Amino acid sequence: MAQTGRLFSNRNFVLLFSGQSLSSIGTNVYSFALLWDMKVLTQNAFLMSLVGLGWALPQVLFGPVAGVVVDRFSKRWIMLLSDAVRFFLVVIVTFLSYVHSLNAWEMIMMAFLSNTVATVFNPAAGTLTPLIVTEDQLPNANGLQQAAGPASMILGPAISAGLIAYAGVTAAFLLNALTFFISVASLLFMTLQEPAIHKKPITTHHIFAEMKEGVMAIKGIKLLVVLFPVAFLLNFMFAPTDLYIIQYVTEILHGNQVLVGEMNAVFAVGMLLGAVLVGFIGRFLRAGFLVGGGILTSTLMIAMMVLYPQRMFDLICMFVGGFGMSVVNVTIMTLLQQVVEKPVMGRVFALLNTMFGAAMPLGMLIGGIAASLFNVRIILGITGLIGVLLAMLTLSFRTIRETKHLTMSAN
C-alpha cells in the first residue's frame, strides 16, 4: 500500500496512468462501436472479420521496425504524436459517421491505420514506465497499468452500447476522440529528462542492424528463450477463446448474449484483481513460480469448466482464470523491464509483440475451422489440458523455477 501511495505522489506517473486509462476505455468504446456499425451497415460476417484483421496485421508487418523507431527517439514524444494522429483519425471517422458517409472499407482502413500508429505507441509506453518510476515500484506500477486493461474491457463496451442506444454510434466515436485528446494533454504536461540517445544514420543497413541487436538481446535472456515457445503456443491456442466462449454459452449452457457478457465481465474482474495483488504476492513467491503458476491456474480453469457445465461454476472458473492470466502478464512485463537494457528495450518489446501477435491470426483461422467441425466442449477441454501440460513443462525448467522475486522495497 505504501508503494502504491508513493506512485500516486509521482506526478509523471499520475499523468501517464490517468491519460492511458482513459484512452484505453475510449479505445474499447470505439472498437465495440466500429464492429457494431459494420454489422448494422453490412450484415456481413466476413467484412466484420476484416476489421479484426485490420487491427492485427500492422503489428506483424511493422512491429520490428517500430522497435527501432522507439529506441531512436523520445518515448514521450512518440506516444504524444501517436495519440495525436489517432485523435485526428477518429475525428475523421466521427465526421463521416455524422454525415452518414462512413462505409465498410473506410472502417477497415481506419482500423488498419489506427493500429499501424499503435505499433510504435505500445513499445514506447512499455519503455517509458521504467523511466518515471523506481525499479522497486515497477511491480505496483505495472499492476495498476495492467488493471486498467480489464477495467476498460468492462466499461468500454457497456458505455459504447449505452451511447449507441441513446445517442447513436457517432457519439461513441466522438467519445474516443475526446479520450485521445486528454491523453495527448496528459503527455504534454509530463516533465522528465529521458536518457541521451546515440542516433545512427537512418539507412536500411542501420535499421536491420538495430533490429538484429533486438533479436540478440532476446536470445541473451535465458528466461525469454524458455518462455517464448510456451507463450507462442498459448497465444496460438487461446486466440479463438472469444469464439469458443460464445459457442459454449449458446450450445452447451443454452444461454444468450447476456451470459456471454457475464463470462467476459467476470474474467475481466479476475484480471483486475490479479493485477492489483500481484505486487503483494510477488513478495513471497519467485517470479518464475508466478508465471508458471499463473499459466497453470488459467488453463486448468478452462479444462475444469467443461467438466461441469453449469452457469455459476463456469463463472467462477472464468474469474479465477482471469486472475491467473493477469498474474502472468504483470510478472512478465515487470521482469522484462528489470532485465532488458533500456537502449534496446523498445526493440525487444516490439519484436516480442510481433512474434506473439503472429500466432493469433493463425490460431483464429485454425480455431475457427475446428469450432465448425467439432463440439466446442471437446475443443475447450483439449485446449485447457494442453495448456496445463505447457504450464507443468514451464515449471520443470530450472531457469523458470530460479527466476528471482520481483524487485520490491521493504515498505
C-alpha positions in Angstrom: 0.0 0.0 0.0 2.9 2.4 0.8 4.4 1.7 -2.6 1.0 2.5 -4.3 0.7 5.7 -2.3 4.2 6.8 -3.4 3.3 6.1 -7.0 0.3 8.5 -6.8 2.6 11.2 -5.4 4.6 10.8 -8.6 3.2 13.5 -10.9 4.6 11.9 -14.1 3.1 8.5 -13.3 -0.3 10.0 -12.4 -0.4 11.9 -15.7 0.7 8.8 -17.7 -1.7 6.4 -15.8 -4.7 8.6 -16.0 -4.3 9.6 -19.6 -3.7 6.0 -20.8 -6.5 4.6 -18.7 -9.0 7.0 -20.2 -7.7 6.3 -23.8 -7.9 2.6 -23.1 -11.6 3.0 -22.2 -12.1 5.1 -25.3 -10.4 2.5 -27.5 -12.8 -0.2 -26.2 -15.7 2.1 -26.7 -14.5 2.7 -30.3 -13.8 -1.0 -31.1 -17.3 -2.0 -30.0 -18.9 0.8 -31.9 -16.9 0.1 -35.1 -17.8 -3.6 -35.1 -21.5 -2.7 -34.3 -21.7 -0.2 -37.1 -20.1 -2.6 -39.5 -22.7 -5.2 -38.5 -25.6 -2.7 -39.0 -24.3 -1.4 -42.3 -23.3 -4.7 -43.9 -24.7 -7.7 -42.1 -21.6 -9.4 -43.4 -19.5 -11.5 -41.0 -16.6 -11.6 -43.5 -16.3 -7.8 -43.6 -16.5 -7.8 -39.7 -13.6 -10.2 -39.6 -11.6 -7.8 -41.9 -11.9 -5.1 -39.2 -10.2 -7.6 -36.8 -7.6 -8.3 -39.4 -7.1 -4.5 -39.9 -6.3 -4.3 -36.1 -4.0 -7.3 -36.1 -2.0 -7.0 -39.3 0.0 -3.8 -38.6 1.8 -5.4 -35.6 3.0 -8.3 -37.8 4.0 -6.0 -40.7 5.6 -3.1 -38.9 6.4 -4.3 -35.3 10.2 -4.9 -35.7 10.8 -1.5 -37.4 8.6 0.2 -34.8 11.0 -1.0 -32.1 13.9 0.6 -33.9 12.0 3.9 -34.1 11.2 3.7 -30.4 14.8 3.2 -29.4 16.0 6.1 -31.6 13.6 8.9 -30.3 11.9 10.3 -27.2 9.4 7.8 -25.9 7.1 10.5 -24.6 7.0 12.3 -27.9 6.4 9.1 -29.8 3.4 8.4 -27.6 2.2 12.0 -27.8 2.4 12.2 -31.6 0.9 8.7 -31.9 -2.1 9.7 -29.9 -2.4 13.0 -31.8 -2.5 11.1 -35.1 -5.1 8.6 -33.7 -7.2 11.6 -32.5 -7.4 13.0 -36.0 -8.2 9.6 -37.5 -11.1 9.1 -35.1 -12.3 12.7 -35.8 -12.4 11.8 -39.5 -14.4 8.6 -38.6 -16.7 10.7 -36.4 -17.4 13.2 -39.1 -18.0 10.6 -41.8 -20.4 8.9 -39.4 -22.2 12.1 -38.6 -22.8 12.9 -42.3 -23.8 9.2 -43.0 -20.9 8.7 -45.4 -18.9 6.0 -43.5 -18.7 2.8 -45.4 -17.2 -0.7 -44.7 -13.9 -0.2 -46.5 -13.3 3.1 -44.8 -13.8 1.4 -41.4 -11.4 -1.3 -42.3 -8.8 1.2 -43.5 -9.2 3.3 -40.4 -8.7 0.2 -38.2 -5.5 -0.6 -40.1 -4.2 3.0 -39.9 -5.0 3.4 -36.2 -3.2 0.2 -35.2 -0.3 1.0 -37.5 0.3 4.0 -35.3 -0.2 1.9 -32.2 2.7 -0.3 -33.3 5.1 2.4 -32.2 2.9 3.7 -29.3 2.8 0.3 -27.4 6.5 -0.4 -27.1 7.1 3.3 -26.3 4.6 3.0 -23.4 6.3 -0.1 -22.1 9.7 1.6 -22.1 8.5 4.9 -20.6 7.3 3.5 -17.3 10.8 2.4 -16.0 12.0 5.9 -16.8 9.5 7.6 -14.4 9.3 5.1 -11.5 12.0 3.5 -9.4 12.7 -0.2 -10.0 11.1 -1.3 -6.7 7.9 0.5 -7.8 7.7 -1.4 -11.1 5.5 -4.3 -10.0 2.9 -1.9 -8.5 3.1 0.4 -11.5 2.7 -2.4 -13.9 -0.1 -3.9 -11.8 -2.1 -0.6 -11.9 -1.5 -0.2 -15.6 -2.5 -3.8 -16.3 -5.6 -3.3 -14.1 -6.7 -0.5 -16.4 -6.9 -3.0 -19.3 -9.6 -5.3 -17.9 -11.4 -2.3 -16.3 -11.6 -0.8 -19.8 -12.8 -4.1 -21.1 -15.7 -4.0 -18.7 -16.5 -0.3 -19.0 -15.8 0.3 -22.7 -18.4 -1.9 -24.4 -21.0 -1.0 -21.7 -20.5 2.7 -22.3 -20.4 2.2 -26.1 -23.7 0.2 -26.0 -25.4 2.9 -24.0 -24.2 5.7 -26.2 -25.3 3.8 -29.4 -28.7 3.1 -27.9 -29.4 6.6 -26.7 -27.3 9.0 -28.8 -26.1 6.9 -31.8 -22.8 5.4 -32.9 -21.4 8.8 -33.8 -21.4 9.7 -30.1 -19.3 6.6 -29.3 -16.7 7.7 -31.9 -16.7 11.2 -30.6 -16.0 10.0 -27.0 -13.0 8.1 -28.2 -11.6 11.2 -29.9 -12.1 13.1 -26.6 -10.1 10.5 -24.7 -7.2 10.7 -27.2 -7.2 14.5 -26.7 -7.0 14.1 -23.0 -4.2 11.5 -23.4 -2.2 14.0 -25.6 -2.7 16.7 -22.9 -1.5 14.5 -20.1 1.7 13.6 -22.0 2.3 17.3 -22.8 2.2 18.1 -19.1 4.7 15.4 -18.1 8.2 16.7 -17.2 11.1 14.2 -17.4 14.6 14.0 -18.7 15.0 11.0 -20.9 18.5 9.4 -21.3 20.6 10.7 -24.2 20.2 8.6 -27.3 23.1 7.9 -29.7 21.4 8.5 -33.1 22.7 6.5 -36.0 22.1 7.3 -39.7 18.7 6.3 -40.9 19.6 3.7 -43.6 18.3 0.3 -44.4 21.6 -1.2 -43.2 21.4 0.5 -39.9 17.8 -0.3 -39.4 18.3 -4.0 -40.0 21.4 -3.9 -37.8 19.4 -2.4 -34.9 16.7 -5.0 -35.4 19.3 -7.7 -35.2 20.5 -6.1 -31.9 17.0 -6.6 -30.6 16.9 -10.2 -31.6 20.3 -10.8 -30.0 19.1 -9.1 -26.8 16.1 -11.5 -26.6 18.4 -14.5 -27.3 20.7 -13.4 -24.5 18.0 -13.6 -21.9 17.5 -17.2 -20.8 14.1 -16.6 -19.4 12.8 -15.4 -22.7 14.4 -18.2 -24.6 12.5 -20.7 -22.4 9.2 -18.8 -22.2 9.0 -17.8 -25.9 7.8 -21.2 -27.3 5.4 -21.6 -24.4 3.9 -18.1 -24.9 3.7 -18.6 -28.6 1.7 -21.8 -28.3 -0.6 -20.3 -25.6 -1.3 -17.3 -27.8 -2.0 -19.6 -30.7 -4.3 -21.9 -28.8 -6.2 -19.2 -26.9 -6.6 -16.7 -29.8 -10.1 -18.0 -30.6 -11.3 -18.1 -27.0 -13.9 -15.4 -27.5 -15.4 -17.5 -30.4 -15.3 -20.7 -28.2 -17.0 -18.9 -25.3 -19.8 -17.7 -27.5 -20.4 -21.2 -28.8 -20.0 -22.8 -25.4 -22.6 -20.4 -23.9 -25.1 -20.9 -26.7 -24.7 -24.6 -27.5 -23.8 -26.1 -24.1 -25.3 -23.7 -21.5 -28.1 -22.7 -23.8 -27.6 -19.0 -22.8 -27.7 -15.8 -24.8 -25.6 -12.6 -25.2 -26.2 -11.6 -21.6 -24.4 -14.7 -20.3 -21.6 -14.2 -22.8 -21.3 -10.7 -21.4 -21.3 -12.1 -17.8 -18.5 -14.5 -18.7 -16.3 -11.8 -20.2 -17.0 -9.4 -17.3 -16.0 -11.9 -14.5 -12.9 -12.8 -16.5 -12.0 -9.1 -16.6 -12.8 -8.6 -12.9 -10.4 -11.5 -12.2 -7.7 -9.9 -14.3 -8.3 -6.6 -12.4 -7.9 -8.3 -9.0 -4.8 -10.2 -10.2 -3.1 -7.0 -11.4 -3.8 -5.3 -8.1 -2.5 -8.2 -6.0 0.5 -9.4 -8.0 2.9 -7.0 -6.3 1.9 -8.3 -2.9 2.1 -12.0 -3.9 5.5 -11.3 -5.5 6.9 -10.7 -2.1 6.5 -14.3 -1.2 6.9 -16.3 -4.4 9.7 -16.2 -7.0 8.7 -14.6 -10.3 9.1 -17.9 -12.1 6.5 -19.6 -10.0 4.2 -16.7 -10.5 4.5 -17.2 -14.3 4.2 -21.0 -14.2 1.5 -20.9 -11.6 -0.5 -18.3 -13.4 -0.4 -20.3 -16.6 -1.4 -23.4 -14.7 -4.3 -21.7 -13.0 -5.8 -20.1 -16.1 -5.5 -23.2 -18.3 -6.8 -25.5 -15.6 -9.9 -23.4 -15.2 -10.6 -23.8 -18.9 -10.3 -27.6 -18.6 -12.4 -27.7 -15.5 -15.3 -25.6 -16.7 -16.3 -28.1 -19.4 -16.4 -31.0 -16.9 -19.4 -29.4 -15.1 -21.3 -27.1 -17.5 -23.2 -25.0 -15.0 -23.6 -21.2 -15.1 -22.3 -20.3 -11.6 -19.4 -22.9 -11.7 -18.3 -21.6 -15.1 -18.4 -18.0 -14.0 -16.1 -18.9 -11.0 -13.7 -20.6 -13.4 -13.6 -17.6 -15.7 -12.9 -15.3 -12.7 -10.1 -17.5 -11.4 -8.7 -17.9 -15.0 -8.7 -14.1 -15.4 -6.8 -13.7 -12.1 -4.1 -16.2 -13.2 -3.7 -14.7 -16.6 -3.2 -11.2 -15.1 -0.5 -12.5 -12.7 1.4 -13.9 -15.8 1.1 -10.7 -17.8 2.2 -8.3 -15.0 5.0 -10.6 -13.9 6.5 -11.0 -17.4 6.2 -7.2 -18.1 8.0 -6.4 -14.8 10.7 -8.9 -15.4 11.3 -7.6 -18.9 11.6 -4.0 -17.6 14.0 -5.1 -15.0 16.4 -7.3 -17.1 16.3 -5.7 -20.6 18.8 -2.9 -21.1 17.0 0.4 -21.7 18.8 1.2 -25.0 17.2 -1.9 -26.7 14.0 -2.1 -24.7 11.8 -0.7 -27.4 13.1 -3.2 -30.0 12.7 -6.1 -27.6 9.0 -5.2 -26.8 8.2 -4.6 -30.4 9.8 -7.9 -31.6 8.0 -9.8 -28.8 4.7 -8.2 -29.7 5.3 -9.1 -33.4 6.2 -12.7 -32.7 3.4 -13.3 -30.3 0.9 -11.4 -32.4 1.8 -13.6 -35.5 0.4 -16.6 -33.6 -3.0 -15.1 -33.1 -4.3 -14.8 -36.8 -3.1 -18.4 -37.4 -4.8 -19.5 -34.2 -8.0 -17.7 -35.1 -8.0 -19.4 -38.5 -7.4 -22.9 -37.3 -9.6 -22.4 -34.2 -12.5 -21.2 -36.4 -12.2 -24.3 -38.6 -12.1 -26.6 -35.6 -15.1 -24.9 -34.0 -17.1 -25.6 -37.2 -16.2 -29.3 -37.2 -16.1 -30.4 -33.6 -18.1 -29.9 -30.4 -16.8 -26.8 -28.6 -16.8 -28.6 -25.2 -14.2 -31.1 -26.6 -12.2 -28.2 -28.1 -12.1 -26.3 -24.8 -11.3 -29.4 -22.8 -8.3 -30.3 -25.1 -7.1 -26.7 -25.2 -7.2 -26.5 -21.4 -5.4 -29.8 -20.9 -2.6 -28.9 -23.4 -2.3 -25.6 -21.5 -1.9 -27.4 -18.2 0.8 -29.6 -19.7 2.6 -26.5 -21.0 2.4 -24.9 -17.6 3.9 -28.0 -15.9 6.6 -28.1 -18.6 7.3 -24.4 -17.9 7.7 -25.1 -14.2 10.1 -28.1 -14.9 12.7 -25.7 -16.3 15.3 -24.7 -13.7 15.6 -21.3 -15.4 12.0 -20.6 -14.6 12.0 -22.0 -11.0 15.0 -20.0 -10.0 13.9 -16.7 -11.6 14.2 -14.0 -8.9 11.5 -12.3 -6.9 10.0 -9.2 -8.4 12.2 -6.3 -7.1 10.2 -4.7 -4.3 11.2 -2.3 -1.5 10.6 -3.3 2.1 8.0 -0.6 2.6 
